[in-house]
Amino acid sequence: MLFAVLLLAPDLSAIGYVAGHRLGAISYNLAHTYTAPAILGGIGLSASNDILVGVALIWAAHIGMDRTIGYGLKYPGGFTDTHLSRV
């Protein structure tokens, strides 16, 4: 159950679209780049914290699944405009 919740958690960043397309794209993109999970995973590895490493891996898996089905980073023009294709 916790795995499923964590796997879908990055999509909460789409709430930024309530404040407009520009802010929505920024919040979505911050949660859907590999930088943050890589940093979190590095911290987890250096601190020998299995929970942080696990969360980072689940987060990275979410991003990978999104890319696989065609959801890319968003452009400020709207939710359907991504760097991969038009959704």
PDB file with one MODEL, atoms N, CA, C and O in Angstrom:
MODEL        1
ATOM      1  N   MET A   1       0.824  -1.204   0.000  1.00  0.00           N
ATOM      2  CA  MET A   1       0.000   0.000   0.000  1.00  0.00           C
ATOM      3  C   MET A   1       0.861   1.259   0.000  1.00  0.00           C
ATOM      4  O   MET A   1       0.618   2.186  -0.772  1.00  0.00           O
ATOM      5  N   LEU A   2       1.872   1.283   0.876  1.00  0.00           N
ATOM      6  CA  LEU A   2       2.745   2.458   0.938  1.00  0.00           C
ATOM      7  C   LEU A   2       3.486   2.649  -0.378  1.00  0.00           C
ATOM      8  O   LEU A   2       3.690   3.777  -0.827  1.00  0.00           O
ATOM      9  N   PHE A   3       3.889   1.533  -0.994  1.00  0.00           N
ATOM     10  CA  PHE A   3       4.560   1.613  -2.291  1.00  0.00           C
ATOM     11  C   PHE A   3       3.673   2.319  -3.310  1.00  0.00           C
ATOM     12  O   PHE A   3       4.143   3.206  -4.023  1.00  0.00           O
ATOM     13  N   ALA A   4       2.410   1.944  -3.389  1.00  0.00           N
ATOM     14  CA  ALA A   4       1.482   2.550  -4.352  1.00  0.00           C
ATOM     15  C   ALA A   4       1.300   4.038  -4.082  1.00  0.00           C
ATOM     16  O   ALA A   4       1.261   4.841  -5.014  1.00  0.00           O
ATOM     17  N   VAL A   5       1.188   4.403  -2.819  1.00  0.00           N
ATOM     18  CA  VAL A   5       1.034   5.817  -2.451  1.00  0.00           C
ATOM     19  C   VAL A   5       2.266   6.609  -2.866  1.00  0.00           C
ATOM     20  O   VAL A   5       2.150   7.681  -3.461  1.00  0.00           O
ATOM     21  N   LEU A   6       3.452   6.079  -2.552  1.00  0.00           N
ATOM     22  CA  LEU A   6       4.691   6.774  -2.915  1.00  0.00           C
ATOM     23  C   LEU A   6       4.890   6.817  -4.429  1.00  0.00           C
ATOM     24  O   LEU A   6       5.436   7.783  -4.961  1.00  0.00           O
ATOM     25  N   LEU A   7       4.450   5.776  -5.112  1.00  0.00           N
ATOM     26  CA  LEU A   7       4.604   5.734  -6.566  1.00  0.00           C
ATOM     27  C   LEU A   7       3.776   6.817  -7.248  1.00  0.00           C
ATOM     28  O   LEU A   7       4.186   7.356  -8.276  1.00  0.00           O
ATOM     29  N   LEU A   8       2.627   7.134  -6.690  1.00  0.00           N
ATOM     30  CA  LEU A   8       1.752   8.143  -7.292  1.00  0.00           C
ATOM     31  C   LEU A   8       1.954   9.547  -6.716  1.00  0.00           C
ATOM     32  O   LEU A   8       1.447  10.518  -7.278  1.00  0.00           O
ATOM     33  N   ALA A   9       2.678   9.667  -5.617  1.00  0.00           N
ATOM     34  CA  ALA A   9       2.852  10.953  -4.934  1.00  0.00           C
ATOM     35  C   ALA A   9       3.401  12.082  -5.814  1.00  0.00           C
ATOM     36  O   ALA A   9       2.934  13.213  -5.673  1.00  0.00           O
ATOM     37  N   PRO A  10       4.361  11.845  -6.711  1.00  0.00           N
ATOM     38  CA  PRO A  10       4.855  12.958  -7.528  1.00  0.00           C
ATOM     39  C   PRO A  10       3.782  13.642  -8.378  1.00  0.00           C
ATOM     40  O   PRO A  10       3.936  14.804  -8.755  1.00  0.00           O
ATOM     41  N   ASP A  11       2.705  12.929  -8.679  1.00  0.00           N
ATOM     42  CA  ASP A  11       1.642  13.533  -9.483  1.00  0.00           C
ATOM     43  C   ASP A  11       0.865  14.599  -8.718  1.00  0.00           C
ATOM     44  O   ASP A  11       0.114  15.367  -9.320  1.00  0.00           O
ATOM     45  N   LEU A  12       1.037  14.655  -7.407  1.00  0.00           N
ATOM     46  CA  LEU A  12       0.418  15.734  -6.631  1.00  0.00           C
ATOM     47  C   LEU A  12       0.964  17.101  -7.041  1.00  0.00           C
ATOM     48  O   LEU A  12       0.336  18.130  -6.788  1.00  0.00           O
ATOM     49  N   SER A  13       2.130  17.103  -7.670  1.00  0.00           N
ATOM     50  CA  SER A  13       2.720  18.367  -8.121  1.00  0.00           C
ATOM     51  C   SER A  13       1.866  19.046  -9.190  1.00  0.00           C
ATOM     52  O   SER A  13       2.021  20.244  -9.429  1.00  0.00           O
ATOM     53  N   ALA A  14       0.977  18.309  -9.829  1.00  0.00           N
ATOM     54  CA  ALA A  14       0.087  18.892 -10.844  1.00  0.00           C
ATOM     55  C   ALA A  14      -0.914  19.863 -10.225  1.00  0.00           C
ATOM     56  O   ALA A  14      -1.574  20.614 -10.943  1.00  0.00           O
ATOM     57  N   ILE A  15      -1.030  19.853  -8.910  1.00  0.00           N
ATOM     58  CA  ILE A  15      -1.920  20.803  -8.229  1.00  0.00           C
ATOM     59  C   ILE A  15      -1.495  22.240  -8.536  1.00  0.00           C
ATOM     60  O   ILE A  15      -2.312  23.158  -8.463  1.00  0.00           O
ATOM     61  N   GLY A  16      -0.235  22.435  -8.874  1.00  0.00           N
ATOM     62  CA  GLY A  16       0.254  23.765  -9.238  1.00  0.00           C
ATOM     63  C   GLY A  16      -0.495  24.377 -10.403  1.00  0.00           C
ATOM     64  O   GLY A  16      -0.502  25.597 -10.562  1.00  0.00           O
ATOM     65  N   TYR A  17      -1.131  23.544 -11.225  1.00  0.00           N
ATOM     66  CA  TYR A  17      -1.887  24.058 -12.368  1.00  0.00           C
ATOM     67  C   TYR A  17      -3.112  24.863 -11.929  1.00  0.00           C
ATOM     68  O   TYR A  17      -3.678  25.613 -12.725  1.00  0.00           O
ATOM     69  N   VAL A  18      -3.520  24.714 -10.682  1.00  0.00           N
ATOM     70  CA  VAL A  18      -4.627  25.521 -10.159  1.00  0.00           C
ATOM     71  C   VAL A  18      -4.240  27.001 -10.180  1.00  0.00           C
ATOM     72  O   VAL A  18      -5.094  27.870 -10.354  1.00  0.00           O
ATOM     73  N   ALA A  19      -2.954  27.277 -10.003  1.00  0.00           N
ATOM     74  CA  ALA A  19      -2.456  28.656  -9.988  1.00  0.00           C
ATOM     75  C   ALA A  19      -2.062  29.160 -11.368  1.00  0.00           C
ATOM     76  O   ALA A  19      -1.592  30.290 -11.497  1.00  0.00           O
ATOM     77  N   GLY A  20      -2.242  28.348 -12.397  1.00  0.00           N
ATOM     78  CA  GLY A  20      -1.922  28.763 -13.763  1.00  0.00           C
ATOM     79  C   GLY A  20      -0.962  27.804 -14.438  1.00  0.00           C
ATOM     80  O   GLY A  20      -0.316  26.982 -13.789  1.00  0.00           O
ATOM     81  N   HIS A  21      -0.882  27.927 -15.756  1.00  0.00           N
ATOM     82  CA  HIS A  21      -0.050  27.012 -16.549  1.00  0.00           C
ATOM     83  C   HIS A  21       1.431  27.142 -16.234  1.00  0.00           C
ATOM     84  O   HIS A  21       2.138  26.137 -16.164  1.00  0.00           O
ATOM     85  N   ARG A  22       1.908  28.363 -16.045  1.00  0.00           N
ATOM     86  CA  ARG A  22       3.334  28.565 -15.793  1.00  0.00           C
ATOM     87  C   ARG A  22       3.754  27.935 -14.474  1.00  0.00           C
ATOM     88  O   ARG A  22       4.716  27.168 -14.436  1.00  0.00           O
ATOM     89  N   LEU A  23       3.048  28.246 -13.392  1.00  0.00           N
ATOM     90  CA  LEU A  23       3.382  27.686 -12.086  1.00  0.00           C
ATOM     91  C   LEU A  23       3.155  26.176 -12.068  1.00  0.00           C
ATOM     92  O   LEU A  23       3.911  25.438 -11.436  1.00  0.00           O
ATOM     93  N   GLY A  24       2.120  25.720 -12.759  1.00  0.00           N
ATOM     94  CA  GLY A  24       1.866  24.290 -12.846  1.00  0.00           C
ATOM     95  C   GLY A  24       3.003  23.543 -13.521  1.00  0.00           C
ATOM     96  O   GLY A  24       3.417  22.478 -13.065  1.00  0.00           O
ATOM     97  N   ALA A  25       3.503  24.111 -14.613  1.00  0.00           N
ATOM     98  CA  ALA A  25       4.618  23.479 -15.325  1.00  0.00           C
ATOM     99  C   ALA A  25       5.869  23.439 -14.447  1.00  0.00           C
ATOM    100  O   ALA A  25       6.592  22.443 -14.439  1.00  0.00           O
ATOM    101  N   ILE A  26       6.121  24.515 -13.714  1.00  0.00           N
ATOM    102  CA  ILE A  26       7.296  24.556 -12.830  1.00  0.00           C
ATOM    103  C   ILE A  26       7.183  23.501 -11.742  1.00  0.00           C
ATOM    104  O   ILE A  26       8.122  22.738 -11.515  1.00  0.00           O
ATOM    105  N   SER A  27       6.031  23.453 -11.062  1.00  0.00           N
ATOM    106  CA  SER A  27       5.887  22.489  -9.963  1.00  0.00           C
ATOM    107  C   SER A  27       5.930  21.045 -10.481  1.00  0.00           C
ATOM    108  O   SER A  27       6.538  20.179  -9.852  1.00  0.00           O
ATOM    109  N   TYR A  28       5.296  20.791 -11.610  1.00  0.00           N
ATOM    110  CA  TYR A  28       5.302  19.448 -12.186  1.00  0.00           C
ATOM    111  C   TYR A  28       6.728  19.041 -12.572  1.00  0.00           C
ATOM    112  O   TYR A  28       7.170  17.933 -12.270  1.00  0.00           O
ATOM    113  N   ASN A  29       7.429  19.941 -13.234  1.00  0.00           N
ATOM    114  CA  ASN A  29       8.781  19.621 -13.700  1.00  0.00           C
ATOM    115  C   ASN A  29       9.753  19.406 -12.547  1.00  0.00           C
ATOM    116  O   ASN A  29      10.638  18.555 -12.638  1.00  0.00           O
ATOM    117  N   LEU A  30       9.600  20.165 -11.464  1.00  0.00           N
ATOM    118  CA  LEU A  30      10.478  19.965 -10.304  1.00  0.00           C
ATOM    119  C   LEU A  30      10.303  18.567  -9.710  1.00  0.00           C
ATOM    120  O   LEU A  30      11.269  17.967  -9.239  1.00  0.00           O
ATOM    121  N   ALA A  31       9.092  18.056  -9.732  1.00  0.00           N
ATOM    122  CA  ALA A  31       8.830  16.726  -9.180  1.00  0.00           C
ATOM    123  C   ALA A  31       9.086  15.610 -10.187  1.00  0.00           C
ATOM    124  O   ALA A  31       9.059  14.434  -9.826  1.00  0.00           O
ATOM    125  N   HIS A  32       9.335  15.968 -11.446  1.00  0.00           N
ATOM    126  CA  HIS A  32       9.486  14.946 -12.483  1.00  0.00           C
ATOM    127  C   HIS A  32      10.829  15.019 -13.214  1.00  0.00           C
ATOM    128  O   HIS A  32      10.926  14.663 -14.388  1.00  0.00           O
ATOM    129  N   THR A  33      11.851  15.481 -12.514  1.00  0.00           N
ATOM    130  CA  THR A  33      13.210  15.392 -13.036  1.00  0.00           C
ATOM    131  C   THR A  33      13.992  14.445 -12.131  1.00  0.00           C
ATOM    132  O   THR A  33      13.660  14.294 -10.955  1.00  0.00           O
ATOM    133  N   TYR A  34      15.005  13.821 -12.662  1.00  0.00           N
ATOM    134  CA  TYR A  34      15.769  12.841 -11.891  1.00  0.00           C
ATOM    135  C   TYR A  34      16.712  13.476 -10.875  1.00  0.00           C
ATOM    136  O   TYR A  34      17.298  12.757 -10.065  1.00  0.00           O
ATOM    137  N   THR A  35      16.879  14.787 -10.890  1.00  0.00           N
ATOM    138  CA  THR A  35      17.820  15.448 -10.001  1.00  0.00           C
ATOM    139  C   THR A  35      17.478  15.230  -8.526  1.00  0.00           C
ATOM    140  O   THR A  35      18.331  14.808  -7.746  1.00  0.00           O
ATOM    141  N   ALA A  36      16.243  15.515  -8.148  1.00  0.00           N
ATOM    142  CA  ALA A  36      15.850  15.404  -6.737  1.00  0.00           C
ATOM    143  C   ALA A  36      15.942  13.962  -6.222  1.00  0.00           C
ATOM    144  O   ALA A  36      16.490  13.751  -5.140  1.00  0.00           O
ATOM    145  N   PRO A  37      15.428  12.959  -6.951  1.00  0.00           N
ATOM    146  CA  PRO A  37      15.591  11.599  -6.429  1.00  0.00           C
ATOM    147  C   PRO A  37      17.058  11.154  -6.389  1.00  0.00           C
ATOM    148  O   PRO A  37      17.438  10.364  -5.524  1.00  0.00           O
ATOM    149  N   ALA A  38      17.878  11.650  -7.311  1.00  0.00           N
ATOM    150  CA  ALA A  38      19.303  11.305  -7.283  1.00  0.00           C
ATOM    151  C   ALA A  38      19.970  11.878  -6.038  1.00  0.00           C
ATOM    152  O   ALA A  38      20.765  11.204  -5.383  1.00  0.00           O
ATOM    153  N   ILE A  39      19.638  13.136  -5.715  1.00  0.00           N
ATOM    154  CA  ILE A  39      20.195  13.760  -4.511  1.00  0.00           C
ATOM    155  C   ILE A  39      19.708  13.015  -3.263  1.00  0.00           C
ATOM    156  O   ILE A  39      20.495  12.701  -2.370  1.00  0.00           O
ATOM    157  N   LEU A  40      18.400  12.739  -3.217  1.00  0.00           N
ATOM    158  CA  LEU A  40      17.832  12.026  -2.075  1.00  0.00           C
ATOM    159  C   LEU A  40      18.469  10.646  -1.930  1.00  0.00           C
ATOM    160  O   LEU A  40      18.788  10.226  -0.817  1.00  0.00           O
ATOM    161  N   GLY A  41      18.654   9.946  -3.032  1.00  0.00           N
ATOM    162  CA  GLY A  41      19.290   8.635  -2.995  1.00  0.00           C
ATOM    163  C   GLY A  41      20.740   8.720  -2.535  1.00  0.00           C
ATOM    164  O   GLY A  41      21.210   7.867  -1.782  1.00  0.00           O
ATOM    165  N   GLY A  42      21.443   9.747  -2.987  1.00  0.00           N
ATOM    166  CA  GLY A  42      22.826   9.938  -2.556  1.00  0.00           C
ATOM    167  C   GLY A  42      22.935  10.205  -1.068  1.00  0.00           C
ATOM    168  O   GLY A  42      23.816   9.679  -0.388  1.00  0.00           O
ATOM    169  N   ILE A  43      22.023  11.032  -0.574  1.00  0.00           N
ATOM    170  CA  ILE A  43      21.992  11.295   0.868  1.00  0.00           C
ATOM    171  C   ILE A  43      21.684  10.005   1.629  1.00  0.00           C
ATOM    172  O   ILE A  43      22.312   9.696   2.642  1.00  0.00           O
ATOM    173  N   GLY A  44      20.706   9.265   1.118  1.00  0.00           N
ATOM    174  CA  GLY A  44      20.353   8.001   1.755  1.00  0.00           C
ATOM    175  C   GLY A  44      21.499   7.004   1.767  1.00  0.00           C
ATOM    176  O   GLY A  44      21.723   6.323   2.768  1.00  0.00           O
ATOM    177  N   LEU A  45      22.222   6.916   0.666  1.00  0.00           N
ATOM    178  CA  LEU A  45      23.368   6.007   0.606  1.00  0.00           C
ATOM    179  C   LEU A  45      24.475   6.440   1.553  1.00  0.00           C
ATOM    180  O   LEU A  45      25.046   5.611   2.262  1.00  0.00           O
ATOM    181  N   SER A  46      24.782   7.739   1.571  1.00  0.00           N
ATOM    182  CA  SER A  46      25.866   8.211   2.426  1.00  0.00           C
ATOM    183  C   SER A  46      25.510   8.108   3.909  1.00  0.00           C
ATOM    184  O   SER A  46      26.395   7.966   4.753  1.00  0.00           O
ATOM    185  N   ALA A  47      24.219   8.178   4.225  1.00  0.00           N
ATOM    186  CA  ALA A  47      23.785   8.074   5.621  1.00  0.00           C
ATOM    187  C   ALA A  47      23.363   6.653   5.980  1.00  0.00           C
ATOM    188  O   ALA A  47      22.916   6.406   7.100  1.00  0.00           O
ATOM    189  N   SER A  48      23.500   5.719   5.046  1.00  0.00           N
ATOM    190  CA  SER A  48      23.053   4.334   5.245  1.00  0.00           C
ATOM    191  C   SER A  48      21.598   4.277   5.690  1.00  0.00           C
ATOM    192  O   SER A  48      21.239   3.532   6.602  1.00  0.00           O
ATOM    193  N   ASN A  49      20.760   5.086   5.022  1.00  0.00           N
ATOM    194  CA  ASN A  49      19.340   5.167   5.357  1.00  0.00           C
ATOM    195  C   ASN A  49      18.539   4.486   4.247  1.00  0.00           C
ATOM    196  O   ASN A  49      18.333   5.051   3.173  1.00  0.00           O
ATOM    197  N   ASP A  50      18.099   3.279   4.526  1.00  0.00           N
ATOM    198  CA  ASP A  50      17.375   2.483   3.527  1.00  0.00           C
ATOM    199  C   ASP A  50      16.053   3.119   3.121  1.00  0.00           C
ATOM    200  O   ASP A  50      15.615   2.963   1.982  1.00  0.00           O
ATOM    201  N   ILE A  51      15.422   3.824   4.031  1.00  0.00           N
ATOM    202  CA  ILE A  51      14.131   4.454   3.719  1.00  0.00           C
ATOM    203  C   ILE A  51      14.311   5.535   2.665  1.00  0.00           C
ATOM    204  O   ILE A  51      13.538   5.593   1.708  1.00  0.00           O
ATOM    205  N   LEU A  52      15.317   6.397   2.818  1.00  0.00           N
ATOM    206  CA  LEU A  52      15.563   7.449   1.826  1.00  0.00           C
ATOM    207  C   LEU A  52      15.920   6.854   0.470  1.00  0.00           C
ATOM    208  O   LEU A  52      15.455   7.328  -0.566  1.00  0.00           O
ATOM    209  N   VAL A  53      16.737   5.825   0.483  1.00  0.00           N
ATOM    210  CA  VAL A  53      17.112   5.163  -0.776  1.00  0.00           C
ATOM    211  C   VAL A  53      15.874   4.559  -1.434  1.00  0.00           C
ATOM    212  O   VAL A  53      15.697   4.678  -2.646  1.00  0.00           O
ATOM    213  N   GLY A  54      15.024   3.917  -0.653  1.00  0.00           N
ATOM    214  CA  GLY A  54      13.801   3.323  -1.192  1.00  0.00           C
ATOM    215  C   GLY A  54      12.868   4.359  -1.789  1.00  0.00           C
ATOM    216  O   GLY A  54      12.321   4.154  -2.872  1.00  0.00           O
ATOM    217  N   VAL A  55      12.682   5.478  -1.086  1.00  0.00           N
ATOM    218  CA  VAL A  55      11.821   6.554  -1.602  1.00  0.00           C
ATOM    219  C   VAL A  55      12.406   7.115  -2.894  1.00  0.00           C
ATOM    220  O   VAL A  55      11.669   7.385  -3.842  1.00  0.00           O
ATOM    221  N   ALA A  56      13.716   7.290  -2.938  1.00  0.00           N
ATOM    222  CA  ALA A  56      14.364   7.806  -4.153  1.00  0.00           C
ATOM    223  C   ALA A  56      14.172   6.853  -5.329  1.00  0.00           C
ATOM    224  O   ALA A  56      13.925   7.294  -6.451  1.00  0.00           O
ATOM    225  N   LEU A  57      14.283   5.560  -5.081  1.00  0.00           N
ATOM    226  CA  LEU A  57      14.102   4.583  -6.158  1.00  0.00           C
ATOM    227  C   LEU A  57      12.657   4.546  -6.653  1.00  0.00           C
ATOM    228  O   LEU A  57      12.415   4.437  -7.855  1.00  0.00           O
ATOM    229  N   ILE A  58      11.708   4.637  -5.740  1.00  0.00           N
ATOM    230  CA  ILE A  58      10.298   4.660  -6.142  1.00  0.00           C
ATOM    231  C   ILE A  58       9.999   5.925  -6.935  1.00  0.00           C
ATOM    232  O   ILE A  58       9.286   5.878  -7.937  1.00  0.00           O
ATOM    233  N   TRP A  59      10.539   7.047  -6.494  1.00  0.00           N
ATOM    234  CA  TRP A  59      10.358   8.325  -7.194  1.00  0.00           C
ATOM    235  C   TRP A  59      10.925   8.228  -8.609  1.00  0.00           C
ATOM    236  O   TRP A  59      10.276   8.637  -9.571  1.00  0.00           O
ATOM    237  N   ALA A  60      12.138   7.686  -8.732  1.00  0.00           N
ATOM    238  CA  ALA A  60      12.756   7.537 -10.053  1.00  0.00           C
ATOM    239  C   ALA A  60      11.941   6.581 -10.929  1.00  0.00           C
ATOM    240  O   ALA A  60      11.828   6.793 -12.136  1.00  0.00           O
ATOM    241  N   ALA A  61      11.375   5.536 -10.332  1.00  0.00           N
ATOM    242  CA  ALA A  61      10.530   4.611 -11.086  1.00  0.00           C
ATOM    243  C   ALA A  61       9.291   5.324 -11.618  1.00  0.00           C
ATOM    244  O   ALA A  61       8.870   5.076 -12.748  1.00  0.00           O
ATOM    245  N   HIS A  62       8.708   6.203 -10.815  1.00  0.00           N
ATOM    246  CA  HIS A  62       7.543   6.973 -11.260  1.00  0.00           C
ATOM    247  C   HIS A  62       7.902   7.811 -12.488  1.00  0.00           C
ATOM    248  O   HIS A  62       7.166   7.830 -13.475  1.00  0.00           O
ATOM    249  N   ILE A  63       9.029   8.494 -12.417  1.00  0.00           N
ATOM    250  CA  ILE A  63       9.456   9.329 -13.539  1.00  0.00           C
ATOM    251  C   ILE A  63       9.667   8.472 -14.784  1.00  0.00           C
ATOM    252  O   ILE A  63       9.254   8.854 -15.879  1.00  0.00           O
ATOM    253  N   GLY A  64      10.304   7.325 -14.619  1.00  0.00           N
ATOM    254  CA  GLY A  64      10.537   6.425 -15.742  1.00  0.00           C
ATOM    255  C   GLY A  64       9.246   5.909 -16.353  1.00  0.00           C
ATOM    256  O   GLY A  64       9.131   5.803 -17.574  1.00  0.00           O
ATOM    257  N   MET A  65       8.272   5.586 -15.507  1.00  0.00           N
ATOM    258  CA  MET A  65       6.978   5.123 -16.024  1.00  0.00           C
ATOM    259  C   MET A  65       6.279   6.236 -16.789  1.00  0.00           C
ATOM    260  O   MET A  65       5.693   5.989 -17.843  1.00  0.00           O
ATOM    261  N   ASP A  66       6.334   7.455 -16.270  1.00  0.00           N
ATOM    262  CA  ASP A  66       5.731   8.580 -16.986  1.00  0.00           C
ATOM    263  C   ASP A  66       6.355   8.755 -18.367  1.00  0.00           C
ATOM    264  O   ASP A  66       5.646   8.951 -19.354  1.00  0.00           O
ATOM    265  N   ARG A  67       7.682   8.683 -18.432  1.00  0.00           N
ATOM    266  CA  ARG A  67       8.369   8.840 -19.718  1.00  0.00           C
ATOM    267  C   ARG A  67       7.985   7.718 -20.675  1.00  0.00           C
ATOM    268  O   ARG A  67       7.824   7.945 -21.875  1.00  0.00           O
ATOM    269  N   THR A  68       7.839   6.518 -20.145  1.00  0.00           N
ATOM    270  CA  THR A  68       7.493   5.363 -20.969  1.00  0.00           C
ATOM    271  C   THR A  68       6.142   5.532 -21.648  1.00  0.00           C
ATOM    272  O   THR A  68       5.973   5.137 -22.802  1.00  0.00           O
ATOM    273  N   ILE A  69       5.189   6.111 -20.950  1.00  0.00           N
ATOM    274  CA  ILE A  69       3.854   6.275 -21.542  1.00  0.00           C
ATOM    275  C   ILE A  69       3.678   7.623 -22.231  1.00  0.00           C
ATOM    276  O   ILE A  69       2.576   7.967 -22.658  1.00  0.00           O
ATOM    277  N   GLY A  70       4.774   8.391 -22.340  1.00  0.00           N
ATOM    278  CA  GLY A  70       4.736   9.611 -23.136  1.00  0.00           C
ATOM    279  C   GLY A  70       4.548  10.910 -22.381  1.00  0.00           C
ATOM    280  O   GLY A  70       4.454  11.972 -22.998  1.00  0.00           O
ATOM    281  N   TYR A  71       4.491  10.851 -21.051  1.00  0.00           N
ATOM    282  CA  TYR A  71       4.375  12.089 -20.278  1.00  0.00           C
ATOM    283  C   TYR A  71       5.769  12.630 -20.011  1.00  0.00           C
ATOM    284  O   TYR A  71       6.562  12.023 -19.290  1.00  0.00           O
ATOM    285  N   GLY A  72       6.051  13.774 -20.600  1.00  0.00           N
ATOM    286  CA  GLY A  72       7.345  14.382 -20.412  1.00  0.00           C
ATOM    287  C   GLY A  72       7.248  15.627 -19.564  1.00  0.00           C
ATOM    288  O   GLY A  72       6.213  15.914 -18.965  1.00  0.00           O
ATOM    289  N   LEU A  73       8.335  16.356 -19.524  1.00  0.00           N
ATOM    290  CA  LEU A  73       8.362  17.625 -18.810  1.00  0.00           C
ATOM    291  C   LEU A  73       7.423  18.601 -19.510  1.00  0.00           C
ATOM    292  O   LEU A  73       7.301  18.590 -20.735  1.00  0.00           O
ATOM    293  N   LYS A  74       6.776  19.426 -18.738  1.00  0.00           N
ATOM    294  CA  LYS A  74       5.726  20.291 -19.273  1.00  0.00           C
ATOM    295  C   LYS A  74       6.268  21.649 -19.710  1.00  0.00           C
ATOM    296  O   LYS A  74       7.210  22.182 -19.124  1.00  0.00           O
ATOM    297  N   TYR A  75       5.648  22.188 -20.753  1.00  0.00           N
ATOM    298  CA  TYR A  75       5.906  23.557 -21.183  1.00  0.00           C
ATOM    299  C   TYR A  75       4.828  24.451 -20.584  1.00  0.00           C
ATOM    300  O   TYR A  75       3.722  23.986 -20.310  1.00  0.00           O
ATOM    301  N   PRO A  76       5.141  25.734 -20.376  1.00  0.00           N
ATOM    302  CA  PRO A  76       4.160  26.635 -19.757  1.00  0.00           C
ATOM    303  C   PRO A  76       2.871  26.822 -20.544  1.00  0.00           C
ATOM    304  O   PRO A  76       1.909  27.368 -20.006  1.00  0.00           O
ATOM    305  N   GLY A  77       2.819  26.393 -21.781  1.00  0.00           N
ATOM    306  CA  GLY A  77       1.627  26.579 -22.597  1.00  0.00           C
ATOM    307  C   GLY A  77       0.424  25.772 -22.157  1.00  0.00           C
ATOM    308  O   GLY A  77      -0.710  26.153 -22.446  1.00  0.00           O
ATOM    309  N   GLY A  78       0.641  24.679 -21.474  1.00  0.00           N
ATOM    310  CA  GLY A  78      -0.467  23.843 -21.027  1.00  0.00           C
ATOM    311  C   GLY A  78       0.005  22.456 -20.649  1.00  0.00           C
ATOM    312  O   GLY A  78       1.114  22.056 -21.004  1.00  0.00           O
ATOM    313  N   PHE A  79      -0.823  21.724 -19.936  1.00  0.00           N
ATOM    314  CA  PHE A  79      -0.463  20.401 -19.427  1.00  0.00           C
ATOM    315  C   PHE A  79      -0.169  19.410 -20.541  1.00  0.00           C
ATOM    316  O   PHE A  79       0.629  18.490 -20.357  1.00  0.00           O
ATOM    317  N   THR A  80      -0.796  19.584 -21.682  1.00  0.00           N
ATOM    318  CA  THR A  80      -0.618  18.604 -22.768  1.00  0.00           C
ATOM    319  C   THR A  80       0.634  18.847 -23.599  1.00  0.00           C
ATOM    320  O   THR A  80       0.991  18.001 -24.418  1.00  0.00           O
ATOM    321  N   ASP A  81       1.303  19.962 -23.416  1.00  0.00           N
ATOM    322  CA  ASP A  81       2.533  20.268 -24.161  1.00  0.00           C
ATOM    323  C   ASP A  81       3.743  19.769 -23.376  1.00  0.00           C
ATOM    324  O   ASP A  81       4.090  20.334 -22.339  1.00  0.00           O
ATOM    325  N   THR A  82       4.390  18.698 -23.877  1.00  0.00           N
ATOM    326  CA  THR A  82       5.539  18.132 -23.159  1.00  0.00           C
ATOM    327  C   THR A  82       6.753  18.100 -24.072  1.00  0.00           C
ATOM    328  O   THR A  82       6.648  18.327 -25.278  1.00  0.00           O
ATOM    329  N   HIS A  83       7.906  17.813 -23.479  1.00  0.00           N
ATOM    330  CA  HIS A  83       9.133  17.749 -24.264  1.00  0.00           C
ATOM    331  C   HIS A  83       9.198  16.467 -25.104  1.00  0.00           C
ATOM    332  O   HIS A  83      10.055  16.356 -25.981  1.00  0.00           O
ATOM    333  N   LEU A  84       8.319  15.506 -24.854  1.00  0.00           N
ATOM    334  CA  LEU A  84       8.304  14.273 -25.634  1.00  0.00           C
ATOM    335  C   LEU A  84       7.309  14.322 -26.779  1.00  0.00           C
ATOM    336  O   LEU A  84       7.616  13.924 -27.903  1.00  0.00           O
ATOM    337  N   SER A  85       6.119  14.813 -26.482  1.00  0.00           N
ATOM    338  CA  SER A  85       5.068  14.866 -27.496  1.00  0.00           C
ATOM    339  C   SER A  85       3.893  15.662 -26.952  1.00  0.00           C
ATOM    340  O   SER A  85       3.935  16.165 -25.829  1.00  0.00           O
ATOM    341  N   ARG A  86       2.869  15.767 -27.742  1.00  0.00           N
ATOM    342  CA  ARG A  86       1.634  16.395 -27.275  1.00  0.00           C
ATOM    343  C   ARG A  86       0.734  15.284 -26.749  1.00  0.00           C
ATOM    344  O   ARG A  86       0.401  14.348 -27.476  1.00  0.00           O
ATOM    345  N   VAL A  87       0.349  15.388 -25.504  1.00  0.00           N
ATOM    346  CA  VAL A  87      -0.458  14.339 -24.853  1.00  0.00           C
ATOM    347  C   VAL A  87      -1.918  14.626 -25.067  1.00  0.00           C
ATOM    348  O   VAL A  87      -2.771  13.869 -24.603  1.00  0.00           O
TER     349      VAL A  87
ENDMDL
END
